[in-house]
């Protein structure tokens, strides 16, 4: 009887794990969209607060010297996107958090490089790269895993002491 209950519990746990692995992709896409939406809302609020009403048309400001989407906003939004995506992966996957967060970071780097080539926004690329790596390092500290154990192909870069 006890073995039957244990077997049922294990099956239930594995189904929940599979569901959590499947939910990583929609969770990551949702978190990325949330970060983009947050950046848009900051720009809308900035226009509403600092642009004179006579030079404003919706979320656009036509005052002389007004910079739409200043670099500080673009950099912080790119960094926020990277942080949200890596952190969402670490929160969503049930096991091997550093491994899956690392894969997400690597895929995000490729996508950010593609966007950098299209737009020429190399500062945003660097901001996303650094913020994503800082978040990945935070996941490493939280899980107490090592990069060399998690990513075997990097073991020559992180030798054991």
Rosetta blueprint (number, residue, H / E / L):
1 X L
2 X H
3 X H
4 X H
5 X H
6 X H
7 X H
8 X H
9 X H
10 X H
11 X H
12 X H
13 X H
14 X H
15 X H
16 X H
17 X H
18 X H
19 X H
20 X H
21 X H
22 X H
23 X H
24 X H
25 X H
26 X H
27 X H
28 X H
29 X H
30 X H
31 X H
32 X H
33 X H
34 X H
35 X H
36 X H
37 X H
38 X H
39 X H
40 X H
41 X H
42 X H
43 X H
44 X H
45 X H
46 X H
47 X H
48 X H
49 X H
50 X H
51 X L
52 X L
53 X H
54 X H
55 X H
56 X E
57 X E
58 X L
59 X L
60 X E
61 X E
62 X L
63 X L
64 X L
65 X L
66 X L
67 X L
68 X L
69 X L
70 X L
71 X H
72 X H
73 X H
74 X H
75 X H
76 X H
77 X H
78 X H
79 X H
80 X H
81 X H
82 X H
83 X H
84 X H
85 X H
86 X H
87 X H
88 X H
89 X H
90 X H
91 X H
92 X H
93 X L
94 X L
95 X L
96 X L
97 X H
98 X H
99 X H
100 X H
101 X H
102 X H
103 X H
104 X H
105 X H
106 X H
107 X H
108 X H
109 X H
110 X H
111 X H
112 X H
113 X H
114 X H
115 X H
116 X H
117 X H
118 X H
119 X H
120 X L
121 X L
122 X H
123 X H
124 X H
125 X H
126 X H
127 X H
128 X H
129 X H
130 X H
131 X H
132 X H
133 X H
134 X H
135 X H
136 X H
137 X H
138 X H
139 X H
140 X H
141 X H
142 X H
143 X H
144 X L
145 X L
146 X L
147 X H
148 X H
149 X H
150 X H
151 X L
152 X H
153 X H
154 X H
155 X L
156 X L
157 X L
158 X L
159 X L
160 X L
161 X L
